[in-house]
Amino acid sequence: MANDGIEACQRCGRPFRVFQIASGVPTAREREPITCPYCDHTIERTTHGVWQTHKLNPVDEAAWLAEHTDNRSGQSQPPRTIAEVNKDLSTPPRDATEAEGYTELYQLWREISDRLERGRFGEVDFSRWDEKVKALLRPQERERLQKPLRPHVPLSVDTIQYARNFHLIKILWARQGVENFMTDTGY
């Protein structure tokens, strides 16, 4: 049995998914580590099993931050957040070069983001989707799109689709002129 939720790291503040995996047999509650997948900060919490953590995809992270960020703290906030930029992505950039094919790319990004929330594309559907996206990209963007999610993450149908989603949103950000989020998110 597994329970899951999203919580923010006490050190870096980034949200991540926490799964409680129960052992399935009656055991005493013990303190087990919960480690932030971004900065490796560790806390302990009691459970009858173990804790497992995973990074959120950029879309889920932005949505969680938009819902849980408290601006009443009085601290100065950056002029634009990831959530604000993602909400604005539906509007094409003003620059004509950046706007070329942008609306179609945005729709394809929404398509894969929505699909990945429910599972993933089948091989044939993903291949068609991938070709549509590549046809709309410039050579440098195509190169970025095809990068793996992380060098140490093994390639599979799932990781390739998640990587395409991740890199396509970064391409849309770049066309919007908000490349600073590419390093701010830690990717």
Secondary structure, 3 states (H helix, E strand, C coil): CEEEEEEECCCCCCEEEEEEEECCCCCCCEEEEEECCCCCCEEEEEECEEEEEEECCHHHHHHHHHHHCCHHHCCCCCCCCHHHHHHHCCCCCCCHHHHCCHHHHHHHHHHHHHHHHHCCCCHHHHHHHHHHHHHHCCHHHHHHHCCCCCCCCCCCHHHHHHHHHHHHHHHHHHHHCCCHHHHHCCC
